[in-house]
Structures are given as C-alpha cells and as structure tokens.
Amino acid sequence: MNARKGAGSAMRPAFAPRSVIAATLAGSGYIHTQLYLAGYRFIHIVGVLFLLQAIAAFAVAALTLFTAPALLRVAAAGVALVALAGFTASRTIGVFGFTERGLQPAPPKPCSTSCWRSAPCCSSQPGSSRVGPLPS
C-alpha cells in the first residue's frame, strides 16, 4: 500500500505542468476560434491559418492532458511559438498582406499573448513527462 502511495505522489507533479500546458493551449485555441468566427475567416489565407491554429492548439492540449512525451512537449511549444510569431509578424511586416496595429481586438490579444508565452515555458520544464517514482 505504501509503494502505491509513493508512486501516486510521484505522478502528481507531472500532471501539474501538463495541465498548465493544456490550459494555455486550449485558451489560445479558444481565442483563435472566437476571432475566426468574429470575422477573421473572411481574411484571405489568414482566416484559414486562424482555424488551423485553433485546431492544432485544441488537439495538442487534449493529448497533453493524457501523456506528455518529449515530442508532444516540443509540439506544444511549437504551436505556441508559431502563434506568437504570426502575431508579431502581423504587427510588423504583415502576414499575406494583412497587418494589424495595437492590441485590438481587446481582450483576446493580451490574453492570447500570455497563453503563447506560458506554453513554451511550461513545455520545457524538465521532468514534466515523468510518470514513475522519483529516483532515490
């Protein structure tokens, strides 16, 4: 009974980073879905990219809740970093001729940027995929 309790407590720290990664990715996916439905779907090429970003974020978030191998953590960081790069490009050089200014529409932009910054940080935490007991 003691050995089982020890293994369970060793699994709990691994779930916390996974749940944070999943929450930030799901938040980003939700915001992209809302923006897509609010009118971004009519922007040539960019609308489709918003939809793909939302689908990827939800898919990786769901998978991260159940397992977190290194490749999935890299995918989570990649989804977040690609979204952040697209956001930055849309405010500087433009994306397929589409350029935005400021943090409009608010509050989705500030919320999504915080999600994008959090996911790669959590994804890079060592031991976040640890499942078994901690080494002695």
C-alpha positions as CSV (number, residue, x, y, z in Angstrom):
1,M,0.0,0.0,0.0
2,N,2.9,2.4,0.8
3,A,4.6,1.7,-2.5
4,R,1.4,2.6,-4.3
5,K,1.0,5.8,-2.4
6,G,4.6,6.8,-3.2
7,A,4.1,6.2,-7.0
8,G,0.9,8.2,-6.9
9,S,2.6,11.2,-5.3
10,A,5.4,11.0,-7.9
11,M,2.8,11.2,-10.7
12,R,1.1,14.3,-9.3
13,P,3.9,16.8,-10.0
14,A,3.9,15.6,-13.6
15,F,0.2,16.4,-14.0
16,A,0.5,20.0,-12.9
17,P,2.8,21.1,-15.7
18,R,0.8,19.1,-18.2
19,S,-2.5,20.7,-17.1
20,V,-0.9,24.2,-17.3
21,I,0.3,23.5,-20.9
22,A,-3.1,22.1,-21.8
23,A,-4.9,25.1,-20.3
24,T,-2.7,27.7,-22.1
25,L,-3.0,25.9,-25.4
26,A,-6.8,25.5,-25.0
27,G,-7.0,29.2,-24.1
28,S,-5.1,30.1,-27.3
29,G,-7.3,27.7,-29.3
30,Y,-10.5,29.2,-27.9
31,I,-9.3,32.8,-28.7
32,H,-8.4,31.8,-32.2
33,T,-11.8,30.2,-32.7
34,Q,-13.6,33.3,-31.4
35,L,-11.6,35.6,-33.7
36,Y,-12.2,33.3,-36.6
37,L,-15.9,33.3,-36.0
38,A,-15.9,37.1,-35.4
39,G,-14.7,37.9,-38.9
40,Y,-11.2,36.7,-39.4
41,R,-12.5,33.8,-41.5
42,F,-13.1,36.3,-44.3
43,I,-9.5,37.4,-44.5
44,H,-7.8,35.7,-47.4
45,I,-5.3,32.9,-46.2
46,V,-5.1,34.4,-42.7
47,G,-8.6,33.1,-41.9
48,V,-7.7,29.5,-42.7
49,L,-4.5,29.9,-40.6
50,F,-6.6,31.0,-37.6
51,L,-8.7,27.9,-38.0
52,L,-5.7,25.6,-38.3
53,Q,-4.1,27.3,-35.3
54,A,-7.2,26.7,-33.2
55,I,-7.5,23.0,-34.3
56,A,-3.8,22.4,-33.6
57,A,-4.0,24.1,-30.2
58,F,-7.0,22.0,-29.1
59,A,-5.6,18.8,-30.4
60,V,-2.2,19.2,-28.7
61,A,-3.9,20.4,-25.5
62,A,-6.1,17.3,-25.4
63,L,-3.2,15.0,-26.0
64,T,-1.0,16.7,-23.4
65,L,-3.6,16.0,-20.7
66,F,-3.2,12.3,-21.1
67,T,0.5,12.0,-21.9
68,A,3.5,14.2,-22.4
69,P,6.4,12.6,-24.2
70,A,9.2,14.9,-25.3
71,L,7.9,15.1,-28.9
72,L,4.5,16.3,-27.7
73,R,6.0,18.9,-25.4
74,V,8.0,20.1,-28.5
75,A,4.7,20.2,-30.4
76,A,3.1,22.3,-27.7
77,A,5.9,24.8,-27.6
78,G,5.9,24.9,-31.4
79,V,2.1,25.6,-31.6
80,A,2.6,28.5,-29.1
81,L,5.7,29.9,-30.8
82,V,4.2,29.8,-34.3
83,A,1.1,31.7,-32.9
84,L,3.4,34.2,-31.3
85,A,5.5,34.6,-34.4
86,G,2.3,35.1,-36.5
87,F,1.1,37.7,-34.0
88,T,4.4,39.6,-34.2
89,A,4.6,39.4,-37.9
90,S,1.0,40.7,-38.3
91,R,2.0,43.8,-36.4
92,T,5.4,44.4,-38.1
93,I,5.8,43.2,-41.6
94,G,2.4,41.8,-42.2
95,V,1.1,38.3,-43.0
96,F,0.0,37.6,-46.6
97,G,-0.8,41.3,-46.9
98,F,-2.7,41.5,-43.6
99,T,-1.4,44.0,-41.0
100,E,-2.8,44.9,-37.6
101,R,-2.0,47.7,-35.1
102,G,-2.0,47.7,-31.4
103,L,-3.7,45.1,-29.2
104,Q,-7.1,45.1,-30.9
105,P,-9.5,43.3,-30.6
106,A,-9.1,43.5,-26.8
107,P,-9.1,41.5,-24.5
108,P,-8.4,38.5,-26.8
109,K,-5.0,39.8,-27.9
110,P,-3.5,40.4,-24.5
111,C,-4.9,37.1,-23.2
112,S,-3.6,35.1,-26.2
113,T,-0.1,36.6,-25.9
114,S,0.0,35.5,-22.3
115,C,-1.0,32.0,-23.3
116,W,1.6,31.8,-26.0
117,R,4.3,32.9,-23.6
118,S,3.3,30.4,-20.9
119,A,3.1,27.3,-23.0
120,P,6.7,27.1,-24.3
121,C,8.0,27.9,-20.8
122,C,5.9,25.1,-19.2
123,S,6.8,22.7,-22.1
124,S,10.5,23.0,-21.4
125,Q,10.2,22.0,-17.7
126,P,12.4,19.0,-17.1
127,G,10.6,16.0,-15.7
128,S,7.2,17.1,-16.9
129,S,6.8,13.7,-18.6
130,R,7.9,11.8,-15.5
131,V,5.4,9.0,-14.7
132,G,7.2,6.7,-12.3
133,P,8.6,7.2,-8.8
134,L,11.4,9.7,-8.4
135,P,14.9,8.1,-8.3
136,S,16.4,7.8,-4.8
